[in-house]
Amino acid sequence: MDELSYQLLGEVHEPLPAAEGRARRRDYEYTREGTCNLFVAVEPQGGVRHVSVTERRTAQDFARFMQDLLEVHYADAEVVRLVTTTSTPTRQPPSTPRSTPLPRAA
């Protein structure tokens, strides 16, 4: 499981289309269109990934993403192993139960 803040950019000038032997060309100017957050859960052995896009990265958003994983995508699983770092405020152990009640959380 990982999360990523992503900057949304817009084009100032229309990109030039690709031509034979040449990739599409873009101008270096851009407009800033805000940011979003991506939550990504990957199951490498099953070839599966789950992605959720949110406006912000909050403890509540993280809790909702985890709740969706547990109750929708892995509802029948006996064991779910979560591998993540605890370097960000949204993943500190107290935040998830405080944000959203997770009846299956241990």
C-alpha positions in Angstrom: 0.0 0.0 0.0 1.4 3.4 -0.9 0.2 6.9 -1.3 1.3 9.8 -3.6 0.5 13.4 -3.9 0.3 14.3 -7.6 0.4 17.8 -9.2 -2.2 18.3 -11.9 -1.0 20.3 -14.9 -2.6 21.8 -17.9 -1.2 22.8 -21.3 -0.6 26.5 -22.2 0.0 25.6 -25.9 -1.5 22.6 -27.8 1.2 19.9 -28.1 2.5 19.2 -31.6 1.3 15.9 -32.9 3.7 13.0 -33.5 5.2 12.6 -36.9 7.1 9.8 -38.6 10.2 9.2 -36.5 9.3 11.9 -34.0 7.4 11.8 -30.7 4.6 14.3 -29.9 6.2 17.5 -28.7 5.1 19.6 -25.7 6.0 23.1 -24.7 7.7 23.6 -21.3 5.0 26.0 -20.2 2.1 24.7 -18.1 -0.7 25.9 -15.9 -1.1 24.6 -12.4 -4.5 22.9 -12.0 -4.1 21.8 -8.3 -3.2 18.6 -6.7 -4.7 15.2 -5.8 -3.8 12.2 -3.8 -3.5 8.6 -5.0 -3.9 5.6 -2.6 -2.6 2.5 -4.3 -2.8 -1.1 -3.0 -0.9 -3.7 -5.0 -1.2 -7.5 -4.9 1.9 -8.6 -6.9 1.2 -12.3 -7.0 -2.4 -11.8 -8.1 -1.5 -9.1 -10.6 -4.1 -6.8 -9.0 -4.0 -3.2 -8.0 -6.6 -0.9 -6.4 -6.3 2.9 -6.8 -8.3 5.6 -5.2 -8.0 9.3 -6.0 -8.9 11.9 -3.4 -8.7 15.7 -3.2 -6.5 15.6 0.0 -4.5 13.2 2.0 -6.2 12.9 5.3 -6.5 10.2 8.0 -10.2 9.9 7.1 -9.3 9.3 3.4 -6.8 6.7 4.4 -9.3 5.0 6.7 -12.0 5.0 3.9 -9.5 3.4 1.5 -8.6 0.7 3.9 -12.2 0.1 4.8 -13.1 -0.3 1.1 -10.2 -2.7 0.6 -11.3 -4.9 3.6 -15.0 -4.8 3.1 -15.3 -4.8 -0.7 -12.2 -6.2 -2.4 -11.0 -8.6 0.3 -14.3 -9.3 2.2 -13.8 -13.1 1.9 -10.1 -13.1 2.9 -9.2 -14.8 6.1 -6.0 -12.8 6.4 -4.9 -9.5 4.8 -1.2 -8.5 5.2 -0.7 -4.8 4.9 2.8 -3.6 4.0 3.3 0.1 4.3 5.6 2.7 5.9 4.6 4.8 8.9 6.4 7.9 7.8 3.4 10.1 7.1 0.7 11.4 9.6 -2.1 9.6 7.8 -0.6 6.2 8.7 0.2 6.6 12.3 -1.6 3.8 14.1 -4.1 5.9 16.1 -5.5 7.7 13.1 -7.4 4.9 11.4 -9.6 3.8 14.3 -10.2 7.4 15.4 -11.2 8.5 11.8 -13.7 5.8 10.8 -14.9 2.9 12.8 -13.4 -0.2 11.3 -15.1 -3.2 13.0 -12.6 -5.7 11.4 -9.5 -3.8 12.4 -7.3 -5.4 15.0 
